[in-house]
Amino acid sequence: MSITRHDWTKEEIIAVYNKPLMELLYEAATIHREHHDPNVVQISTLISIKTGGCSEDCGYCPQAKRYHTNIETNLLMSVEDVKVQADKAKEAGSSRVCMGAAWRNVKDGAEFDQVLEMVRTINKMDMEVCCTLGMITENQAQRLAEAGLYAYNHNIDTSEEYYKEVISTRGFEDRLQTIDNVRKTNITVCSGGIIGMGESIEDRAGMLVALATLNPQPESVPINALVPVEGTPLAAEELIEIWEMIRMVATTRIVMPETQVRLSAGRINWSREGQAMCFFAGANSIFSGDKLLTTPNNDLNEDMKMFEILGLKNQQPFAKAHQRESVEAADSKFAPLGEKPKWSRPGHTIERNVEATVKMK
């Protein structure tokens, strides 16, 4: 059986990525079968619990308030409304609900308390619950863990070198610090990135080096393909070809054998045949539903047809790690500290990001 290594180099990963495709697929599929059931794929649902108005300048994101994307901004959803959506997701076959809020970082207060109650509510529905809320401190991670959070998503997006070409309002090290804070709890880590932002193969390998050399490696790694949105700095980028996604999935599977590899944004542009190749290469999770935060996604009925054709089965909740117990707010051992951490603001200028802030004004 293949072993999990934490000493991958960029040169090694580039060599894997560039292998002849049939050889790459064979190696990835073999490793996938050593660690996972190749006929089981998890279905997750992503709920945008707070949309738009973000202060960051991520070049790919339509939720940044400085860009002109016509995204409808919504305040934080109520616990009751989130439960309604989670009920629908469970009925449709999802075993995990991921809640995303367009925040730079979590701030202690009424809104975070409300998110903690959402976590408790969904966990009690016997569903895996994941959050992506921006940067968090160790104490905030502990409070999420107490509430019953199964996973925390915090993507590193790309390589450390190319990160500076996409985002200027926070540093790459902040992403790693948040992951480290999550690791001090029993919450699993979900961290991946985006391809198709104009990065090189070296940058894709650099992103995988950053993830694969973590010990332990993330329990799940989403691989997103950029969905260019009018008004964002990356709106003019061309869609990547499916072969690039297949290679990225296969390479991720080889360097992180035990990780759940998630097909995320961009899947709507791929044929069933292309997606089947991704599953063969080692992907074993998808997001289903009509939206991924603000971008279009695959219809659930179409996904179910694809599962039937390919003979795939839904992964049951907590198949990879046991369910967490929810501690009620009144019994919490971790009080809000009102922290004001000094997350970095690199302050360099990304010309295309600046241009996008003034375009259409």
N, C-alpha and C positions, 0 to 999 in steps of 0.2 A: 504493500500500500504506500502511496506517496506520502511524504512527510510535509508538515507545515514548516516552512522556513521563514526566518525573520531577518535574513541577511541578503535579500535580493539587491542587486545593483541595477542601475539604469541600463547599462550595457547588456546585461543578461535579459532584461525584460524586453528591450528593443529586439534582441535576437529571437525571442519567442514570438513576438508580435509579427515579425517579418518572415516567419517560416512559410514554406509552401502551404496553401490553405488546407489541402487534404490532410497533410501531416499535422498541422495545427489542430484541426478539428478532431482527428483521431486521438491525439494526446489529451486534449481537453475533455472529450467525451469519456475517455477511459478513467481519468481522475474523477470526473463528476460521478461516475457510477461506483467508485470506491467509497464515496462519502455521502451520497444522496440517492434517493429513489428517482430515477430519470423520468418516471411517469407521474410524478407529483409536483404540482406548481401551486404556490400560494397566491390567492387573490386578495388584494388589499384595496381599501377605499380611502381616498384622500379628501378631507374636509377642510376648506379654508375657513377657519373660525374667526379670522380678522383679516380683511382683504384691503390691500392698498395703503397708501400713505406712509410708506417706509422711508426713512431718512437716508438709507444707504444709496450708493451709486452703482450697484452691480450692473454691468453692461448688458446682461442677458435678461434682466428682470423687468416686466411691465408694472410691477407693484411699487417701484421707486417713484416717490411723489414728484421728483424733479423732472421726470420724463413725461411726454405727452402721448399717452397710450389709450385714452378713453376707457380705462379700467374703472368700473364702479367701485368706489370705496365704501366699505361697510365697517361698522363698529363691531366689537366683540360679540359673538353670538351668545344667546342664552344657553344654559345647561339643558333646558327642555328641548330647544330646537336641535341641539347637537344630538341628543338622545333619539329624536325622531329620525334623523339622518342615519345614525348608527343602526337603528332597528331595520331600516330599509336595506342597508348594506349587508347586515347579517342574513336577512331573508333572501337576498340575492346571491349569497354564497361567500361573501368576504369573511375571512377569519381575523383580519387586522384592520383597525381604523387608525389612520394617521391624521393628526390635527396640526394644521399649519397656521401660524400667526405672523403677519408681516411686521415683525419687530426687529430692531437692531439687537437688542438684548432684553432679557426679562428684568422687570422691575417689581420689587415687592409691593404688594398692595391689593386692592380689591379685585383687579383684573386677573392677577396671578392666582389669587384664591379661587376665582371662578374657574380658571383652567384646571386647578387641582380637583375641583368638584367634578368637572367633565371627565377627568381621568378615572376618578372613583366610580362614576356612573357607568362608563363603558367597560371597565374591568369587571364590574359586577354582572355584566351581560355575558361573561365568559368569552370575551374577545380580547385579542392582543391589542394594546393601545400604545401608540407611538406619538410623540410630539416633536415638532420642529418650531422652535420659538426664538431662535437666535442664540447669542452667547448667554451662558448661565454660570453662576458661581457654584462652588461645592455645596454650600448650604441649600441653594435652590434645587440642585440635583437631588440632595437628600430628601427634600420635601416632595419632589415628584416621585421618588422611589417609595416613600411612605404611602403616597396616594395609590400606588399600584401600577405605576408606569412600567411597561414592558420594554420599550425601546426609545432612545432619543436619537433623532436624526440631526446631523450637523455635517453637511457636505463640505469637503475641502475644495470642491469645484474643479481644480486643475493643478498643475505643478506649482511649486512655490515661486519659480521663476516667472511663469506666465500669469500668475495671479495678479501681479502688479500691472498687467496690461488690461485687466478686466475690472478691477475694483481698487478704489483709492481711499475709501472711507474706513477700512479696517485692514488689519494685517493677517497674513497667513498663520502667524503664531497664535492668534486669538482662536482660530479654529481648533488647533491642537490643544490649547489650554482648556477649552470647553470639553473636548473629548476626554481629556485627562480628569476633569472634574466629574464627568459622568462615570468614569471607570472606578471612582472611589465609592460607588454604590453598587447595587445589584442590577441596575438597568443595563440592558444590552445596547451596544453601539451600532448605529446605522450611519454610514458615512461613505460617500462616493463622489461623483462629479459629473461634468458635462463635457461631451466632445462635440466638435463642430463650431467652436468659437473662434476659429482661425489659428488654433494651436498646432504645433508640430507633433509628429509621432514621439519625439523625445519628450515633449511635455506630457503626453498621455502616459508614457512610461514613468515620468517623474511623479505623476499623481499616484500611480500604482505603487511606486517605491515608498512614498510617504505613508500609504495605508498598509502595505504588506510588512513593513518593518516595525509597525506597532506590535507590542506584545502585551496582551493578545491582539490578534487582528480583529477588525470589526466583524460582528456577527452577520451583518448584512451590508452589501455595497450596491447602491443604486447606480446604474449607468444610464445617464440621460443623453439624448441627442438634442442639440439646440433646436428650439422651435422659434424661429425669428419672428418678432412681434414689431409691427410698425410703431415707430416712435422711440424704440430703444436703440442704443448705440450699435447693437449687433443685428439690426433689422435687415441689413443687406447681405448677410452671410448666406451662402448656399447650403441647402440641406445636404447632410452627409449621405453617402451611399450605404446601402444595407451591409455591404461587405466590410465597411469600416466598423460598424457595430458588431458584426459577427466576430471579427478579429479581436475587438476590445473585450467582448464577453469571454471568448475563449482564453485570452491572455489572463484576464482576471481570475477565471476558474483555475488556471494552472498555478498562479502565484498565491492564490488564497483558496486552497482546496475545500476547507470546511465552511466557508462563508456562503451565505445566501446571496446570490447575484440577482439583482432586481432590474428588470426592464422597466424603465420609467418614461419620462417625457420623450416624445417623438415617435412612439410606437404606432400612432395613428397613420403615419406615412408608409408603413411597411406592409407588404403582402403577408398572407398566411404562410407562404413558403419561406419567406425571409424570417418570420418569427419562429417557425419550426427549426430553422437552422440555428437560431439563437438558443432555443431550448436544448437542442442536440449538443451545442457547444458548452452548455453549463448554466444557462439562466434558469432559475426556478422560482421566480416570483414576478407578478405583474400588478399594475394598478389598473383597475377596471372602473368604468363609469364615464359619464359624458364630459368630465372636466378634471384636469390636474391643476389645482389652484385656479389659474386663470386661462390656461391654454386647453384646446380641445383634446379629447382622449377617446379611446375606443369604446364603442357601444357594448354593454354587457352581453346582450343577446348574440352579437357577433363573436364575442370571446367564447361564449358557451358552445357555439357551433364549431369553433376552432378546437376547443378542448375535445369535443366529441369526435371530430375527424382524426385528431392526433392520439386519441386514447388517453388523454391526460386526466388526472384526478385532482380535486381541490385538496390542498394541504389543510389539515385540521389545526385549530388554534393550539398553541403551546406544544407543538410537535418538536421544536428545537430546544426549548427551555421552559421550565415550569412556570405556572401562573403565580404572580405576586399577590400577596394579601394586601388589601386596602385598609389603611389605618384612617379612621375618621378624624376630621379636623380637630375635634375637641380632645382627642387622645394623642395628638402629634407631639413628638419629642423635639421637633425642630421648629423653633419660632422664627418668624421673619426678622431679619437683621437690619433691613433698610440699607443694604450695602450700596455703595457707589463705586464699583470697580473701575479702574482706569483702563478700559479697553483701548487698544491703539487706534490712532488716526494718522496713518502715514503721511497724508497731505500732499503727495505728489500729484501731478496733473496728467490725466488721460484725455488727450485732445478729443477723441470721438465721443467720450462721455460728456465733456463740456459742450460740444456742438449740439448734442441731443437735448441738452437742457434749454437751449435757446431756440431750437428749431420749432416752427409753427407758432411762436409767440406773436 
